[in-house]
Amino acid sequence: MSLKQILIIILCVLMLLTIVLASVVFRRIVSPTPTTPTPSSPSRPAPTESEATTAPTEFVPPVTTGPTEPGHTHNFATLIRKVETTCTVSGYDIYLCECGQSAALNQQAAPGHDYQEANQDATCTVDGYAGTKCTRCGDVQKTAVLPAPGHDHQTPVHQDATCTVDGYDGLQCTRCSNVKKTEIYTAPGHDWGEWLPNPEDSTKENHTCTVCATTESRDVITEPDPSEPGTEPSEPGTDPSEPGEPEPSEPGGSSDPTESVQ
């Protein structure tokens, strides 16, 4: 048998295998193998955005730590931490045993939010909303936002200046008390009268503003009387009428200013 005949036989075998494989694939596509149905739990709709963000969290007790001795019976009697229950977090108490281990007891499941309809009117500068608010924790789920309209300055107003507070002319908002000032009158300050003795305290004296009657007090300033005991005497030589100690002459010098040097 020649080489050419052998190649022709191999080629025929490959073509036959290709036809068989194509037939198997075609049968699987046309009539797929049936699968045995498995029981499934009842379908549940996907949670809404508010349910997904406010669902209670699963309770996870803390890990106990400390030595464990055979035959020891725990007595969790000392309260070391109390976790309060919120709408979304379960509460529990952590007690400590004398051996050093701790345990989470008195679990209280998170109840979830209790939403009730709640609307907030907008102010001139703060947006309002329509939605619901939890009666337990105050969490708000907004369904609509009511934009703040801004101020409506229409009503003319005038405020006189006082001694210490500026006055102004301006326009007041028709919805709130906000004022847009158009002119400022500077406070002039107090117009104080003279200092007079305080009739109720001889150590004080007062003066009063002639415009607003504001009164200020200060201590009376008195000069010390030299004749009273405890007055410090003056130093010797400071009074020209009192004799002082003569100043020593310089060594080798002459006390007579008229004496000339030879």
C-alpha positions in Angstrom: 0.0 0.0 0.0 1.4 3.3 -1.0 1.7 6.4 1.1 -1.0 8.2 -1.0 -3.5 5.5 -0.2 -2.8 5.7 3.6 -3.4 9.4 3.6 -6.7 9.0 1.8 -7.9 6.5 4.4 -6.9 8.8 7.3 -8.8 11.7 5.7 -11.9 9.6 5.3 -11.8 8.5 9.0 -11.5 12.2 10.1 -14.4 13.2 8.0 -16.5 10.4 9.5 -15.7 11.5 13.1 -16.6 15.1 12.2 -20.0 14.0 10.9 -20.7 11.9 14.0 -19.7 14.8 16.4 -21.9 17.3 14.5 -24.9 15.0 14.7 -24.5 14.6 18.5 -24.3 18.4 19.0 -27.3 19.0 16.8 -29.4 16.6 18.8 -28.5 18.3 22.1 -29.5 21.7 20.7 -32.8 20.6 19.3 -33.9 18.4 22.3 -32.1 19.5 25.5 -31.9 17.1 28.4 -34.7 17.8 30.9 -33.6 18.7 34.4 -35.3 17.6 37.6 -37.0 20.6 39.2 -35.9 21.4 42.8 -38.3 22.9 45.4 -37.8 26.6 46.0 -38.9 29.0 48.7 -41.7 31.4 47.9 -40.5 34.4 45.9 -40.2 37.7 47.8 -40.1 41.1 46.1 -36.8 42.9 46.4 -36.7 45.4 49.3 -37.3 49.0 48.7 -34.6 51.6 49.2 -36.0 52.7 52.6 -36.3 49.0 53.7 -32.8 48.3 52.7 -31.4 51.2 54.6 -33.5 50.9 57.8 -33.8 47.2 58.3 -32.7 46.1 61.8 -29.2 44.8 62.1 -28.5 41.2 63.1 -27.6 40.7 66.8 -23.9 39.7 67.1 -23.0 38.9 70.7 -19.5 40.0 71.8 -16.7 37.4 72.1 -16.1 36.2 75.6 -12.5 36.4 76.9 -10.7 35.0 79.9 -9.4 31.7 81.3 -11.6 28.7 81.5 -11.1 26.2 84.3 -12.6 22.7 84.3 -15.6 22.3 86.6 -16.1 26.1 86.9 -19.7 27.4 86.8 -20.0 30.9 85.5 -21.8 33.5 87.5 -22.2 36.6 85.3 -23.2 39.0 88.1 -21.3 42.2 87.3 -22.7 44.5 84.7 -19.9 46.2 82.8 -21.6 47.6 79.7 -25.1 48.3 78.5 -25.9 48.7 74.8 -29.2 50.6 74.3 -31.7 49.3 71.8 -32.4 51.6 68.8 -34.7 51.2 65.8 -32.0 49.4 63.8 -29.6 48.0 66.5 -30.4 45.3 69.0 -29.6 46.1 72.6 -28.0 43.8 75.2 -26.2 43.9 78.6 -22.6 42.6 79.0 -22.0 40.9 82.4 -18.6 39.7 83.8 -17.9 36.5 85.7 -15.3 36.4 88.4 -13.2 34.2 86.2 -12.8 36.9 83.6 -15.2 35.8 81.0 -18.0 38.0 79.8 -21.4 37.3 78.2 -24.1 39.2 76.4 -27.4 38.8 78.2 -30.9 40.4 78.2 -31.0 40.8 74.4 -33.7 43.2 73.1 -34.3 42.9 69.4 -34.4 46.1 67.3 -38.0 47.0 66.5 -37.4 48.8 63.3 -38.6 52.3 62.4 -42.2 53.5 63.0 -42.7 55.9 60.2 -45.7 58.3 60.3 -46.6 61.0 57.8 -44.7 64.2 58.5 -44.4 67.4 56.4 -42.1 70.3 57.1 -43.0 73.8 55.6 -40.2 75.6 53.9 -38.9 78.9 55.4 -37.4 81.8 53.5 -33.9 80.2 53.6 -34.4 76.5 54.5 -36.1 73.8 52.3 -39.1 72.0 53.5 -40.2 68.5 52.6 -43.1 66.0 52.4 -42.5 62.5 53.7 -42.5 60.3 56.8 -40.7 60.5 60.1 -40.0 57.8 62.7 -41.8 58.4 66.0 -39.0 56.8 68.0 -35.7 58.2 66.6 -36.7 61.0 64.3 -35.3 59.5 61.1 -36.9 61.2 58.0 -37.7 59.7 54.7 -38.4 62.5 52.2 -40.6 61.9 49.3 -40.6 65.5 48.0 -38.6 68.7 48.6 -40.2 72.1 49.0 -37.6 74.7 47.9 -37.0 77.7 50.1 -38.5 80.8 48.3 -36.0 83.4 49.7 -36.8 86.6 51.5 -39.5 89.1 50.3 -38.2 92.5 51.6 -41.1 94.9 51.1 -42.1 96.5 54.5 -40.2 99.8 55.3 -38.8 99.9 58.9 -36.9 102.4 61.0 -34.8 101.9 64.2 -33.4 104.8 66.1 -29.8 104.5 67.3 -29.1 104.2 71.1 -25.9 105.2 72.8 -24.3 101.9 72.1 -26.4 100.2 69.3 -26.5 101.5 65.7 -29.9 102.5 64.2 -31.0 101.9 60.6 -33.5 102.3 57.9 -34.4 99.2 55.8 -37.0 96.8 54.4 -38.4 93.9 56.4 -39.4 90.5 54.9 -43.1 90.0 54.6 -42.8 86.3 55.6 -40.2 86.6 58.5 -38.5 89.2 60.6 -35.3 89.5 58.5 -34.4 93.1 57.7 -32.4 94.4 54.7 -30.7 97.5 56.0 -30.4 100.4 53.5 -28.9 103.1 55.8 -27.0 102.8 59.1 -27.0 105.4 62.0 -23.9 105.1 64.1 -24.3 104.8 67.8 -22.9 108.1 69.4 -21.7 106.7 72.7 -22.7 107.8 76.2 -22.8 111.4 77.3 -21.5 111.1 80.9 -22.3 113.6 83.6 -19.8 114.6 86.4 -18.8 112.1 89.1 -20.9 112.5 92.3 -20.8 110.7 95.7 -22.8 107.5 95.9 -25.5 108.1 98.5 -25.5 104.5 99.6 -21.8 103.8 99.7 -19.3 106.4 100.8 -16.4 104.5 99.2 -18.0 104.8 95.7 -18.9 107.6 93.3 -21.2 107.5 90.3 -21.7 109.3 87.0 -24.8 108.9 84.8 -25.4 109.2 81.0 -27.6 112.3 80.3 -29.2 110.5 77.3 -30.0 106.9 78.4 -29.6 107.2 82.2 -27.0 104.4 82.4 -24.9 104.7 85.6 -21.3 103.6 86.2 -19.5 103.5 89.6 -15.9 103.7 90.7 -13.9 103.7 93.9 -13.4 107.0 95.6 -9.7 108.1 95.1 -8.4 109.5 98.4 -4.9 111.0 99.1 -3.1 109.6 102.2 -2.9 111.9 105.3 0.7 112.2 106.5 -0.5 112.9 110.1 -2.1 109.5 110.4 -0.2 106.6 111.9 1.4 104.3 109.5 2.5 107.0 107.1 6.0 106.5 105.9 8.4 109.3 106.9 10.4 111.1 104.4 14.0 110.2 103.9 16.7 112.4 105.6 18.1 115.1 103.4 15.1 115.2 101.1 13.6 118.2 103.0 15.7 121.3 102.6 14.7 122.5 106.1 16.2 119.3 107.7 19.9 119.0 108.2 21.5 116.3 106.1 24.7 114.4 106.4 27.7 116.3 104.8 29.0 114.8 101.6 32.6 113.5 102.0 35.3 115.3 100.2 37.5 113.6 97.6 40.8 112.3 98.9 43.6 114.8 98.4 41.2 117.4 97.2 40.6 120.8 98.8 37.3 121.7 100.3 37.9 125.3 99.5 36.9 126.0 95.9 38.9 129.2 95.8 42.2 127.5 96.5 44.4 127.3 93.4 46.7 124.5 92.5 50.4 125.4 92.8 
